[in-house]
Amino acid sequence: MKNEEEETSEGLNQIFEIINAKGDTGELKEILDNYDRAKIEDNQKANYKRPRE
């Protein structure tokens, strides 16, 4: 799981990407898709249970 500092940094980077997209719908869609993909991966990692040996 990511620490708070990493999450803050990623959030700020996403904000700057959105600002720099300046209405480019293709780029905005890509940013949102990446965000959704990262959230799914984070949830999968958080819910992963290590198999018992």
Sequence and secondary structure as in RCSB ss.txt:
>XXXX:A:sequence
MKNEEEETSEGLNQIFEIINAKGDTGELKEILDNYDRAKIEDNQKANYKRPRE
>XXXX:A:secstr
   HHHHHHHHHHHHHHHHHHTT HHHHHHHHHHHHHHHHHHHHHHH      
